[in-house]
Amino acid sequence: MDIYDDLGVTKVINGAATLTRLGGSLMSPEVLAAMVEAAQHFVDMDELQQKVGERIAAWTGNEAAYVSSGAAAGLALSTAACITGMDPEKRARLPHTEGMRNEVIIHKRGRVCYAFAIQQAGGKLVEIGTEEGATSDELERAINDRTAAIYYFDNPIFMPGQVPLERGIEIARQANIPLLVDAAAQIPPVDNLWRYTKMGADLAVFSGGKGLCGPQSSGLVLGRKDLIEACAFNACPRAFIGRPMKVGKEELVGLMTAVRRYLDLDHDLLMHTYEDQVQTVIAAFSDHPYISARRSFPSEAGQPMPRAEIIFDEEGLGITRDEVLTRLRTSDPSIELAAAGAAGVFVNPQTLEPGQEKIIVSRIRQIADG
């Protein structure tokens, strides 16, 4: 019996992705131990945030770093920082930003639900282009004396057709406008922790509870020191726009430990492990008359990671893909996979423990063979 058994909560084998609805990712023993240690003392939270930020910034080659309560909170605080700077009167008015520089330029093609965090802080979204993309001229024409920032949602699936990030940074620099990169799910690769800011982006925002395998309720903002200071200026424990976005001492230390662990990983070995798990899935269906499997690349978020794509011959099996997903979800153990195309599923090794790919294969064969 564990706490989930006691509560009657279903434990899940997650072969889908680092999804918030499934709890993000799993933390390592060293991250958990650091959080337990942090929980045993009172500290000055501003001092802890500053010292943790300084250490993460030094490790990642950035000017400064701020630990937020998730990537969306990081995006909201980044927006607030661009609107208010260190002005206490502006800070006190958020999210009511009439008369301020409050416009945030966003590609229509790159506008996703997470951009709501920009509006939450009082940012007014100004779309450029179409679903197919935008041009440099459209980006330049959108900039005016009300522009607070330019926002990019960096996902390799959405980026084609948008103004290339390098060109966007150049335009932002010429106009003296901050450029924010939402890279919540863009770990791996590890060098993204410094790549965006080295390119010239002013702030880059990451999830702490996805690829970094830190606390789910943590995020990381990296970039310009003055803007990081303005993030803290708007954040808890101060009673302004960021007060509800509280980061505990446990999450601060936990994410710091997770970043150090991630930097120290053998990333080639990790990818080799993922490839082995994918090949296990492919081989398991090589002899099945109605199921085939193949390697898919990149991941659902455009990360440089492999997945296994399993394709069902629904007519031959006498069962639909959606029925397979339902049976997996209601099996014991419960298994979550992502749909692929019209009649397939993806198996993502990033969120699997060693050997769980074999459990998934076995259960799918049981369902298919009736």
Contacts in CASP RR format, 6 or more apart in sequence:
PFRMAT RR
TARGET T0000
AUTHOR 0000-0000-0000
METHOD contacts of the structure
MODEL  1
MDIYDDLGVTKVINGAATLTRLGGSLMSPEVLAAMVEAAQHFVDMDELQQ
KVGERIAAWTGNEAAYVSSGAAAGLALSTAACITGMDPEKRARLPHTEGM
RNEVIIHKRGRVCYAFAIQQAGGKLVEIGTEEGATSDELERAINDRTAAI
YYFDNPIFMPGQVPLERGIEIARQANIPLLVDAAAQIPPVDNLWRYTKMG
ADLAVFSGGKGLCGPQSSGLVLGRKDLIEACAFNACPRAFIGRPMKVGKE
ELVGLMTAVRRYLDLDHDLLMHTYEDQVQTVIAAFSDHPYISARRSFPSE
AGQPMPRAEIIFDEEGLGITRDEVLTRLRTSDPSIELAAAGAAGVFVNPQ
TLEPGQEKIIVSRIRQIADG
4 10 0 8 1.000
4 11 0 8 1.000
10 334 0 8 1.000
11 333 0 8 1.000
11 334 0 8 1.000
12 22 0 8 1.000
12 333 0 8 1.000
12 334 0 8 1.000
12 335 0 8 1.000
12 336 0 8 1.000
13 333 0 8 1.000
13 334 0 8 1.000
13 335 0 8 1.000
13 336 0 8 1.000
13 352 0 8 1.000
13 356 0 8 1.000
13 359 0 8 1.000
13 360 0 8 1.000
14 22 0 8 1.000
14 336 0 8 1.000
14 351 0 8 1.000
14 352 0 8 1.000
15 335 0 8 1.000
15 336 0 8 1.000
15 337 0 8 1.000
15 338 0 8 1.000
15 346 0 8 1.000
15 347 0 8 1.000
15 348 0 8 1.000
15 349 0 8 1.000
15 351 0 8 1.000
15 352 0 8 1.000
15 356 0 8 1.000
15 360 0 8 1.000
16 22 0 8 1.000
16 336 0 8 1.000
16 337 0 8 1.000
16 338 0 8 1.000
16 346 0 8 1.000
16 348 0 8 1.000
16 351 0 8 1.000
17 299 0 8 1.000
17 300 0 8 1.000
17 301 0 8 1.000
17 338 0 8 1.000
17 348 0 8 1.000
17 350 0 8 1.000
17 351 0 8 1.000
18 24 0 8 1.000
18 25 0 8 1.000
18 185 0 8 1.000
18 207 0 8 1.000
18 209 0 8 1.000
18 210 0 8 1.000
18 211 0 8 1.000
18 350 0 8 1.000
18 351 0 8 1.000
20 216 0 8 1.000
22 336 0 8 1.000
22 351 0 8 1.000
23 216 0 8 1.000
24 209 0 8 1.000
24 210 0 8 1.000
24 216 0 8 1.000
24 351 0 8 1.000
25 209 0 8 1.000
25 210 0 8 1.000
25 211 0 8 1.000
25 212 0 8 1.000
25 213 0 8 1.000
25 214 0 8 1.000
25 216 0 8 1.000
25 350 0 8 1.000
25 351 0 8 1.000
26 213 0 8 1.000
26 351 0 8 1.000
26 353 0 8 1.000
27 35 0 8 1.000
27 213 0 8 1.000
27 214 0 8 1.000
27 215 0 8 1.000
27 254 0 8 1.000
27 258 0 8 1.000
28 213 0 8 1.000
28 258 0 8 1.000
28 261 0 8 1.000
30 257 0 8 1.000
30 261 0 8 1.000
31 213 0 8 1.000
31 214 0 8 1.000
31 215 0 8 1.000
31 254 0 8 1.000
31 257 0 8 1.000
31 258 0 8 1.000
31 261 0 8 1.000
34 253 0 8 1.000
34 254 0 8 1.000
34 256 0 8 1.000
34 257 0 8 1.000
35 215 0 8 1.000
35 250 0 8 1.000
35 251 0 8 1.000
35 253 0 8 1.000
35 254 0 8 1.000
35 257 0 8 1.000
36 250 0 8 1.000
37 253 0 8 1.000
38 249 0 8 1.000
38 250 0 8 1.000
38 252 0 8 1.000
38 253 0 8 1.000
38 254 0 8 1.000
39 249 0 8 1.000
39 250 0 8 1.000
43 249 0 8 1.000
45 236 0 8 1.000
45 237 0 8 1.000
45 248 0 8 1.000
45 249 0 8 1.000
46 232 0 8 1.000
46 237 0 8 1.000
48 249 0 8 1.000
48 252 0 8 1.000
48 253 0 8 1.000
49 66 0 8 1.000
49 67 0 8 1.000
49 232 0 8 1.000
49 247 0 8 1.000
49 252 0 8 1.000
50 232 0 8 1.000
52 65 0 8 1.000
52 67 0 8 1.000
52 252 0 8 1.000
52 253 0 8 1.000
52 255 0 8 1.000
52 256 0 8 1.000
53 64 0 8 1.000
53 65 0 8 1.000
53 66 0 8 1.000
53 67 0 8 1.000
53 256 0 8 1.000
54 64 0 8 1.000
54 65 0 8 1.000
55 256 0 8 1.000
56 62 0 8 1.000
56 65 0 8 1.000
56 67 0 8 1.000
56 220 0 8 1.000
56 222 0 8 1.000
56 255 0 8 1.000
56 256 0 8 1.000
56 259 0 8 1.000
57 63 0 8 1.000
57 64 0 8 1.000
57 65 0 8 1.000
57 222 0 8 1.000
57 223 0 8 1.000
59 259 0 8 1.000
59 260 0 8 1.000
59 263 0 8 1.000
60 193 0 8 1.000
60 194 0 8 1.000
60 222 0 8 1.000
60 259 0 8 1.000
60 263 0 8 1.000
61 194 0 8 1.000
61 197 0 8 1.000
62 193 0 8 1.000
62 194 0 8 1.000
62 197 0 8 1.000
62 222 0 8 1.000
62 223 0 8 1.000
63 197 0 8 1.000
63 223 0 8 1.000
63 224 0 8 1.000
63 225 0 8 1.000
63 228 0 8 1.000
64 222 0 8 1.000
64 223 0 8 1.000
64 224 0 8 1.000
64 225 0 8 1.000
64 228 0 8 1.000
64 229 0 8 1.000
65 220 0 8 1.000
65 221 0 8 1.000
65 222 0 8 1.000
65 223 0 8 1.000
65 228 0 8 1.000
66 74 0 8 1.000
66 77 0 8 1.000
66 220 0 8 1.000
66 221 0 8 1.000
66 228 0 8 1.000
66 231 0 8 1.000
66 232 0 8 1.000
66 235 0 8 1.000
67 218 0 8 1.000
67 219 0 8 1.000
67 220 0 8 1.000
67 221 0 8 1.000
67 247 0 8 1.000
67 251 0 8 1.000
67 252 0 8 1.000
67 255 0 8 1.000
67 256 0 8 1.000
68 74 0 8 1.000
68 77 0 8 1.000
68 205 0 8 1.000
68 218 0 8 1.000
68 219 0 8 1.000
68 220 0 8 1.000
68 221 0 8 1.000
68 231 0 8 1.000
68 235 0 8 1.000
68 245 0 8 1.000
68 247 0 8 1.000
69 217 0 8 1.000
69 218 0 8 1.000
69 219 0 8 1.000
69 245 0 8 1.000
69 246 0 8 1.000
69 247 0 8 1.000
69 251 0 8 1.000
70 207 0 8 1.000
70 208 0 8 1.000
70 209 0 8 1.000
70 217 0 8 1.000
70 218 0 8 1.000
70 219 0 8 1.000
70 245 0 8 1.000
71 114 0 8 1.000
71 182 0 8 1.000
71 184 0 8 1.000
71 205 0 8 1.000
71 206 0 8 1.000
71 207 0 8 1.000
71 208 0 8 1.000
71 219 0 8 1.000
71 220 0 8 1.000
72 114 0 8 1.000
72 116 0 8 1.000
72 117 0 8 1.000
72 184 0 8 1.000
73 117 0 8 1.000
73 219 0 8 1.000
73 242 0 8 1.000
73 245 0 8 1.000
74 117 0 8 1.000
74 205 0 8 1.000
74 219 0 8 1.000
74 221 0 8 1.000
74 231 0 8 1.000
74 245 0 8 1.000
75 114 0 8 1.000
75 117 0 8 1.000
75 118 0 8 1.000
75 180 0 8 1.000
75 182 0 8 1.000
75 205 0 8 1.000
76 117 0 8 1.000
76 118 0 8 1.000
76 120 0 8 1.000
76 121 0 8 1.000
76 241 0 8 1.000
76 242 0 8 1.000
76 245 0 8 1.000
77 121 0 8 1.000
77 221 0 8 1.000
77 231 0 8 1.000
77 234 0 8 1.000
77 235 0 8 1.000
77 241 0 8 1.000
77 242 0 8 1.000
77 245 0 8 1.000
78 149 0 8 1.000
78 180 0 8 1.000
78 203 0 8 1.000
78 205 0 8 1.000
78 221 0 8 1.000
78 227 0 8 1.000
78 231 0 8 1.000
79 104 0 8 1.000
79 117 0 8 1.000
79 118 0 8 1.000
79 121 0 8 1.000
79 122 0 8 1.000
79 123 0 8 1.000
79 148 0 8 1.000
79 149 0 8 1.000
79 180 0 8 1.000
80 91 0 8 1.000
80 94 0 8 1.000
80 121 0 8 1.000
80 122 0 8 1.000
80 230 0 8 1.000
80 231 0 8 1.000
80 234 0 8 1.000
80 241 0 8 1.000
80 242 0 8 1.000
81 203 0 8 1.000
81 227 0 8 1.000
81 228 0 8 1.000
81 230 0 8 1.000
81 231 0 8 1.000
81 233 0 8 1.000
81 234 0 8 1.000
82 101 0 8 1.000
82 104 0 8 1.000
82 148 0 8 1.000
82 149 0 8 1.000
82 178 0 8 1.000
82 180 0 8 1.000
82 227 0 8 1.000
82 230 0 8 1.000
83 90 0 8 1.000
83 94 0 8 1.000
83 97 0 8 1.000
83 100 0 8 1.000
83 101 0 8 1.000
83 102 0 8 1.000
83 121 0 8 1.000
83 122 0 8 1.000
83 123 0 8 1.000
83 148 0 8 1.000
84 90 0 8 1.000
84 91 0 8 1.000
84 94 0 8 1.000
84 100 0 8 1.000
84 230 0 8 1.000
84 233 0 8 1.000
84 234 0 8 1.000
85 91 0 8 1.000
85 226 0 8 1.000
85 227 0 8 1.000
85 230 0 8 1.000
85 233 0 8 1.000
86 226 0 8 1.000
86 229 0 8 1.000
86 230 0 8 1.000
86 233 0 8 1.000
90 97 0 8 1.000
90 100 0 8 1.000
91 233 0 8 1.000
91 234 0 8 1.000
91 240 0 8 1.000
91 241 0 8 1.000
92 240 0 8 1.000
93 100 0 8 1.000
94 121 0 8 1.000
94 122 0 8 1.000
94 234 0 8 1.000
94 240 0 8 1.000
94 241 0 8 1.000
95 119 0 8 1.000
95 120 0 8 1.000
95 121 0 8 1.000
95 122 0 8 1.000
95 123 0 8 1.000
95 241 0 8 1.000
96 122 0 8 1.000
97 122 0 8 1.000
97 123 0 8 1.000
97 124 0 8 1.000
99 146 0 8 1.000
100 146 0 8 1.000
100 148 0 8 1.000
101 145 0 8 1.000
101 146 0 8 1.000
101 147 0 8 1.000
101 148 0 8 1.000
102 122 0 8 1.000
102 123 0 8 1.000
102 124 0 8 1.000
102 146 0 8 1.000
102 148 0 8 1.000
103 123 0 8 1.000
103 124 0 8 1.000
103 125 0 8 1.000
103 126 0 8 1.000
103 144 0 8 1.000
103 146 0 8 1.000
103 147 0 8 1.000
103 148 0 8 1.000
104 118 0 8 1.000
104 123 0 8 1.000
104 124 0 8 1.000
104 125 0 8 1.000
104 126 0 8 1.000
104 147 0 8 1.000
104 148 0 8 1.000
104 149 0 8 1.000
104 150 0 8 1.000
104 151 0 8 1.000
104 180 0 8 1.000
105 126 0 8 1.000
105 128 0 8 1.000
105 139 0 8 1.000
105 142 0 8 1.000
105 143 0 8 1.000
105 147 0 8 1.000
105 149 0 8 1.000
105 150 0 8 1.000
105 151 0 8 1.000
106 115 0 8 1.000
106 118 0 8 1.000
106 125 0 8 1.000
106 126 0 8 1.000
106 127 0 8 1.000
106 128 0 8 1.000
106 151 0 8 1.000
106 153 0 8 1.000
107 127 0 8 1.000
107 128 0 8 1.000
107 129 0 8 1.000
107 133 0 8 1.000
107 134 0 8 1.000
107 152 0 8 1.000
107 153 0 8 1.000
107 162 0 8 1.000
107 163 0 8 1.000
108 127 0 8 1.000
108 128 0 8 1.000
108 129 0 8 1.000
108 130 0 8 1.000
108 131 0 8 1.000
108 133 0 8 1.000
108 134 0 8 1.000
109 129 0 8 1.000
109 130 0 8 1.000
109 131 0 8 1.000
109 132 0 8 1.000
109 133 0 8 1.000
109 134 0 8 1.000
109 158 0 8 1.000
109 161 0 8 1.000
109 162 0 8 1.000
110 152 0 8 1.000
110 153 0 8 1.000
110 155 0 8 1.000
110 158 0 8 1.000
110 162 0 8 1.000
111 125 0 8 1.000
111 127 0 8 1.000
111 153 0 8 1.000
112 153 0 8 1.000
112 158 0 8 1.000
114 153 0 8 1.000
114 182 0 8 1.000
114 184 0 8 1.000
115 125 0 8 1.000
115 151 0 8 1.000
115 153 0 8 1.000
118 125 0 8 1.000
118 151 0 8 1.000
119 125 0 8 1.000
120 241 0 8 1.000
121 234 0 8 1.000
121 241 0 8 1.000
123 148 0 8 1.000
124 146 0 8 1.000
126 142 0 8 1.000
126 147 0 8 1.000
128 134 0 8 1.000
128 138 0 8 1.000
128 139 0 8 1.000
128 142 0 8 1.000
129 135 0 8 1.000
129 138 0 8 1.000
132 161 0 8 1.000
133 161 0 8 1.000
133 162 0 8 1.000
134 161 0 8 1.000
134 162 0 8 1.000
134 163 0 8 1.000
135 163 0 8 1.000
136 163 0 8 1.000
136 167 0 8 1.000
136 168 0 8 1.000
136 171 0 8 1.000
138 163 0 8 1.000
139 150 0 8 1.000
139 163 0 8 1.000
139 168 0 8 1.000
139 171 0 8 1.000
140 171 0 8 1.000
140 175 0 8 1.000
143 150 0 8 1.000
143 171 0 8 1.000
143 175 0 8 1.000
143 177 0 8 1.000
147 175 0 8 1.000
147 177 0 8 1.000
148 177 0 8 1.000
148 178 0 8 1.000
149 177 0 8 1.000
149 178 0 8 1.000
149 179 0 8 1.000
149 180 0 8 1.000
149 202 0 8 1.000
150 168 0 8 1.000
150 171 0 8 1.000
150 172 0 8 1.000
150 177 0 8 1.000
150 178 0 8 1.000
150 179 0 8 1.000
150 180 0 8 1.000
151 179 0 8 1.000
151 180 0 8 1.000
151 182 0 8 1.000
152 162 0 8 1.000
152 165 0 8 1.000
152 168 0 8 1.000
152 179 0 8 1.000
152 180 0 8 1.000
152 181 0 8 1.000
152 182 0 8 1.000
152 201 0 8 1.000
153 182 0 8 1.000
154 165 0 8 1.000
154 181 0 8 1.000
154 182 0 8 1.000
154 183 0 8 1.000
154 186 0 8 1.000
154 196 0 8 1.000
155 185 0 8 1.000
155 186 0 8 1.000
155 301 0 8 1.000
155 302 0 8 1.000
156 298 0 8 1.000
156 302 0 8 1.000
157 301 0 8 1.000
157 302 0 8 1.000
159 165 0 8 1.000
163 171 0 8 1.000
165 181 0 8 1.000
165 196 0 8 1.000
165 199 0 8 1.000
165 201 0 8 1.000
166 199 0 8 1.000
168 179 0 8 1.000
169 179 0 8 1.000
169 199 0 8 1.000
169 200 0 8 1.000
169 201 0 8 1.000
172 178 0 8 1.000
172 179 0 8 1.000
172 202 0 8 1.000
173 200 0 8 1.000
178 202 0 8 1.000
178 203 0 8 1.000
178 224 0 8 1.000
178 227 0 8 1.000
179 200 0 8 1.000
179 201 0 8 1.000
179 202 0 8 1.000
179 203 0 8 1.000
180 201 0 8 1.000
180 202 0 8 1.000
180 203 0 8 1.000
180 204 0 8 1.000
180 205 0 8 1.000
181 196 0 8 1.000
181 201 0 8 1.000
181 203 0 8 1.000
181 204 0 8 1.000
181 205 0 8 1.000
182 205 0 8 1.000
183 192 0 8 1.000
183 196 0 8 1.000
183 204 0 8 1.000
183 205 0 8 1.000
183 206 0 8 1.000
184 205 0 8 1.000
184 206 0 8 1.000
184 207 0 8 1.000
184 210 0 8 1.000
185 207 0 8 1.000
185 210 0 8 1.000
185 211 0 8 1.000
185 301 0 8 1.000
185 303 0 8 1.000
186 192 0 8 1.000
186 206 0 8 1.000
186 301 0 8 1.000
186 303 0 8 1.000
187 193 0 8 1.000
187 206 0 8 1.000
187 207 0 8 1.000
187 210 0 8 1.000
187 211 0 8 1.000
187 212 0 8 1.000
187 262 0 8 1.000
187 303 0 8 1.000
188 211 0 8 1.000
188 267 0 8 1.000
188 303 0 8 1.000
188 304 0 8 1.000
188 305 0 8 1.000
189 267 0 8 1.000
189 303 0 8 1.000
189 304 0 8 1.000
190 262 0 8 1.000
190 263 0 8 1.000
190 265 0 8 1.000
190 267 0 8 1.000
192 204 0 8 1.000
192 206 0 8 1.000
193 206 0 8 1.000
193 222 0 8 1.000
193 259 0 8 1.000
193 263 0 8 1.000
194 222 0 8 1.000
196 204 0 8 1.000
196 222 0 8 1.000
197 203 0 8 1.000
197 204 0 8 1.000
197 222 0 8 1.000
197 223 0 8 1.000
201 223 0 8 1.000
202 223 0 8 1.000
202 224 0 8 1.000
202 227 0 8 1.000
203 221 0 8 1.000
203 222 0 8 1.000
203 223 0 8 1.000
203 224 0 8 1.000
203 227 0 8 1.000
203 228 0 8 1.000
204 221 0 8 1.000
204 222 0 8 1.000
204 223 0 8 1.000
205 219 0 8 1.000
205 220 0 8 1.000
205 221 0 8 1.000
205 222 0 8 1.000
206 212 0 8 1.000
206 219 0 8 1.000
206 220 0 8 1.000
206 221 0 8 1.000
206 222 0 8 1.000
207 218 0 8 1.000
207 219 0 8 1.000
207 220 0 8 1.000
208 214 0 8 1.000
208 215 0 8 1.000
208 216 0 8 1.000
208 218 0 8 1.000
208 219 0 8 1.000
208 220 0 8 1.000
208 255 0 8 1.000
208 258 0 8 1.000
209 215 0 8 1.000
209 216 0 8 1.000
209 218 0 8 1.000
209 219 0 8 1.000
209 258 0 8 1.000
211 262 0 8 1.000
211 350 0 8 1.000
212 220 0 8 1.000
212 255 0 8 1.000
212 258 0 8 1.000
212 259 0 8 1.000
212 262 0 8 1.000
213 258 0 8 1.000
213 261 0 8 1.000
213 262 0 8 1.000
214 254 0 8 1.000
214 255 0 8 1.000
214 257 0 8 1.000
214 258 0 8 1.000
215 250 0 8 1.000
215 251 0 8 1.000
215 254 0 8 1.000
215 255 0 8 1.000
215 258 0 8 1.000
217 247 0 8 1.000
217 251 0 8 1.000
218 247 0 8 1.000
218 251 0 8 1.000
218 252 0 8 1.000
218 254 0 8 1.000
218 255 0 8 1.000
219 255 0 8 1.000
220 255 0 8 1.000
220 259 0 8 1.000
221 228 0 8 1.000
221 231 0 8 1.000
234 240 0 8 1.000
234 241 0 8 1.000
234 242 0 8 1.000
235 242 0 8 1.000
235 243 0 8 1.000
235 245 0 8 1.000
236 242 0 8 1.000
236 243 0 8 1.000
236 244 0 8 1.000
236 245 0 8 1.000
236 246 0 8 1.000
236 247 0 8 1.000
237 243 0 8 1.000
237 246 0 8 1.000
271 305 0 8 1.000
271 306 0 8 1.000
273 349 0 8 1.000
273 354 0 8 1.000
274 305 0 8 1.000
274 306 0 8 1.000
274 349 0 8 1.000
274 350 0 8 1.000
275 306 0 8 1.000
277 308 0 8 1.000
277 347 0 8 1.000
277 349 0 8 1.000
277 352 0 8 1.000
277 355 0 8 1.000
277 357 0 8 1.000
278 295 0 8 1.000
278 306 0 8 1.000
278 307 0 8 1.000
278 308 0 8 1.000
278 347 0 8 1.000
278 349 0 8 1.000
279 295 0 8 1.000
280 357 0 8 1.000
280 358 0 8 1.000
280 361 0 8 1.000
281 293 0 8 1.000
281 308 0 8 1.000
281 310 0 8 1.000
281 347 0 8 1.000
281 357 0 8 1.000
281 360 0 8 1.000
281 361 0 8 1.000
282 293 0 8 1.000
282 294 0 8 1.000
282 295 0 8 1.000
282 308 0 8 1.000
284 293 0 8 1.000
284 358 0 8 1.000
284 361 0 8 1.000
284 365 0 8 1.000
285 291 0 8 1.000
285 292 0 8 1.000
285 293 0 8 1.000
285 310 0 8 1.000
285 361 0 8 1.000
285 365 0 8 1.000
286 293 0 8 1.000
288 365 0 8 1.000
288 368 0 8 1.000
289 313 0 8 1.000
289 316 0 8 1.000
290 312 0 8 1.000
290 313 0 8 1.000
290 316 0 8 1.000
290 317 0 8 1.000
290 368 0 8 1.000
291 310 0 8 1.000
291 311 0 8 1.000
291 312 0 8 1.000
291 313 0 8 1.000
291 317 0 8 1.000
291 364 0 8 1.000
291 368 0 8 1.000
292 310 0 8 1.000
292 311 0 8 1.000
293 308 0 8 1.000
293 309 0 8 1.000
293 310 0 8 1.000
293 311 0 8 1.000
294 308 0 8 1.000
294 309 0 8 1.000
294 311 0 8 1.000
295 306 0 8 1.000
295 307 0 8 1.000
295 308 0 8 1.000
295 309 0 8 1.000
296 306 0 8 1.000
296 307 0 8 1.000
296 308 0 8 1.000
296 309 0 8 1.000
296 340 0 8 1.000
296 346 0 8 1.000
297 304 0 8 1.000
297 305 0 8 1.000
297 306 0 8 1.000
297 307 0 8 1.000
298 304 0 8 1.000
298 305 0 8 1.000
298 306 0 8 1.000
299 305 0 8 1.000
299 306 0 8 1.000
299 307 0 8 1.000
299 348 0 8 1.000
299 350 0 8 1.000
300 307 0 8 1.000
300 338 0 8 1.000
300 346 0 8 1.000
300 348 0 8 1.000
303 350 0 8 1.000
305 348 0 8 1.000
305 349 0 8 1.000
305 350 0 8 1.000
306 349 0 8 1.000
307 346 0 8 1.000
307 347 0 8 1.000
307 348 0 8 1.000
307 349 0 8 1.000
308 346 0 8 1.000
308 347 0 8 1.000
308 349 0 8 1.000
308 357 0 8 1.000
309 340 0 8 1.000
309 344 0 8 1.000
309 345 0 8 1.000
309 346 0 8 1.000
309 347 0 8 1.000
310 340 0 8 1.000
310 344 0 8 1.000
310 345 0 8 1.000
310 346 0 8 1.000
310 347 0 8 1.000
310 364 0 8 1.000
311 340 0 8 1.000
311 343 0 8 1.000
311 344 0 8 1.000
312 319 0 8 1.000
312 320 0 8 1.000
312 321 0 8 1.000
312 324 0 8 1.000
312 343 0 8 1.000
312 344 0 8 1.000
312 345 0 8 1.000
312 368 0 8 1.000
313 343 0 8 1.000
314 320 0 8 1.000
314 321 0 8 1.000
314 343 0 8 1.000
317 368 0 8 1.000
319 367 0 8 1.000
319 368 0 8 1.000
320 343 0 8 1.000
321 339 0 8 1.000
321 342 0 8 1.000
321 343 0 8 1.000
321 344 0 8 1.000
321 345 0 8 1.000
322 339 0 8 1.000
324 345 0 8 1.000
324 364 0 8 1.000
324 367 0 8 1.000
324 368 0 8 1.000
325 337 0 8 1.000
325 339 0 8 1.000
325 345 0 8 1.000
327 367 0 8 1.000
328 334 0 8 1.000
328 335 0 8 1.000
328 336 0 8 1.000
328 337 0 8 1.000
328 360 0 8 1.000
328 363 0 8 1.000
328 364 0 8 1.000
328 367 0 8 1.000
329 335 0 8 1.000
329 336 0 8 1.000
331 363 0 8 1.000
333 359 0 8 1.000
335 359 0 8 1.000
335 360 0 8 1.000
335 363 0 8 1.000
337 345 0 8 1.000
337 346 0 8 1.000
337 347 0 8 1.000
337 360 0 8 1.000
338 345 0 8 1.000
338 346 0 8 1.000
338 348 0 8 1.000
339 345 0 8 1.000
339 346 0 8 1.000
340 346 0 8 1.000
347 357 0 8 1.000
347 360 0 8 1.000
349 357 0 8 1.000
352 360 0 8 1.000
END
